[in-house]
Amino acid sequence: MQDFPKYERICKESEIQSLFEKGAGFSCYPYRVVYLFKPVGDKPVTCRLLLSVSKKRFHHAFKRNRVKRLIRESWRKNKEQLYEICNRDTISVDVALVYNATVIHSYEEMYNKTDKAVKELINRYEKAIQTTH
């Protein structure tokens, strides 16, 4: 399942606002990660993503677009481990990746950093589950 369809993207302003108001976050250089785990109910399990690359850090659109392409590709390759947790516990997760670096990292670095961020997300979810039980 290594695709990135439209339904895995957070687009609505109300959903974005909800994510940043209700969600928790952590830093995992070069990202600021904001996440929100939600029970599914009767909807399908999803891991949705929001990307943000600041115009303040990258003035030219082609650089911002390059960073977003690299992040999307590394997310597409790394999200499977997050989907396993979501399917196991029938939850959905919304994730915002805010790119904080001032340089464009290579794809290998992006892939490794995204992998690290996803693993940290899973660790935080597991800790939250342990404290509630």
C-alpha positions in Angstrom: 0.0 0.0 0.0 2.6 2.5 -1.1 0.4 5.1 -2.7 -0.7 8.6 -1.5 -4.4 9.1 -2.6 -6.4 12.2 -2.1 -8.3 10.9 1.0 -5.0 10.6 2.9 -4.5 14.4 2.7 -5.9 16.9 5.1 -7.4 19.8 3.1 -10.3 21.3 5.0 -9.5 24.3 7.1 -11.8 23.1 9.9 -9.8 19.8 10.1 -6.5 21.6 10.1 -7.6 23.9 12.8 -8.9 21.0 14.9 -5.6 19.2 14.4 -3.5 22.1 15.7 -5.9 22.9 18.6 -6.6 19.4 19.9 -3.5 17.6 18.8 -0.2 17.0 20.5 3.2 17.6 19.0 6.9 17.0 19.2 10.1 18.0 17.3 12.1 15.6 15.3 14.5 17.7 13.2 13.8 18.8 10.5 10.1 18.4 11.4 7.7 19.7 13.9 5.2 16.9 14.1 1.6 17.6 15.3 -0.7 14.5 15.6 -4.2 13.6 16.6 -5.4 10.0 17.1 -9.1 9.5 16.7 -11.5 6.5 17.1 -12.8 5.4 13.7 -16.4 4.5 14.3 -17.9 3.2 11.1 -15.4 5.1 8.8 -12.4 3.3 7.3 -9.0 3.6 9.0 -6.8 6.4 7.6 -3.5 8.0 8.3 -3.8 11.5 6.9 -1.0 14.0 6.3 -0.7 17.7 6.1 2.6 19.3 4.8 3.8 22.7 5.6 6.9 24.4 4.2 7.4 28.0 5.2 7.7 30.8 2.6 9.9 32.5 5.2 12.5 29.7 5.0 12.2 29.1 1.2 11.3 32.2 -0.7 11.1 30.4 -4.1 8.2 28.2 -4.8 10.3 25.7 -6.7 12.3 25.0 -3.5 9.2 24.7 -1.4 7.7 22.3 -3.9 10.9 20.2 -4.0 10.8 19.8 -0.2 7.2 18.8 -0.3 7.8 16.2 -3.0 10.6 14.7 -0.9 8.5 14.6 2.2 5.5 13.1 0.4 7.7 10.4 -1.1 9.3 9.5 2.2 5.9 9.5 4.0 4.5 7.3 1.3 7.3 4.8 1.9 7.1 5.0 5.7 3.4 5.2 6.5 2.9 1.4 6.4 4.1 0.9 10.0 1.7 3.5 11.2 -1.2 1.8 9.2 -0.4 -1.5 11.0 -1.0 0.2 14.4 -4.2 1.9 13.1 -5.6 -1.3 11.7 -4.8 -3.2 14.8 -6.5 -0.8 17.1 -9.1 0.6 14.6 -8.1 4.2 15.0 -7.2 7.0 12.5 -4.4 9.5 12.8 -4.0 13.0 11.4 -0.4 14.1 11.1 1.0 17.5 10.3 4.7 17.7 9.2 6.0 21.2 9.4 9.4 21.5 7.8 11.7 23.7 10.0 15.1 23.3 8.3 16.6 26.1 6.2 18.3 23.7 3.7 16.9 21.0 1.5 18.1 17.7 2.7 18.8 14.8 0.4 16.1 12.1 -0.2 18.0 9.6 2.0 18.1 12.0 4.9 14.5 12.9 4.5 13.5 9.2 4.4 15.5 8.5 7.6 14.1 11.5 9.4 10.5 10.6 8.3 11.1 7.1 9.5 12.3 8.4 12.8 9.2 10.7 13.1 6.8 7.8 12.3 8.5 5.6 14.9 8.3 8.3 17.5 4.5 8.7 16.7 4.1 5.0 17.3 6.0 5.2 20.6 3.8 8.0 21.8 0.7 6.2 20.8 1.9 3.0 22.7 2.7 5.1 25.8 -0.7 6.8 25.7 -2.4 3.3 25.4 -0.4 2.0 28.4 -1.3 5.0 30.6 -5.1 4.6 29.9 -5.1 0.8 30.7 
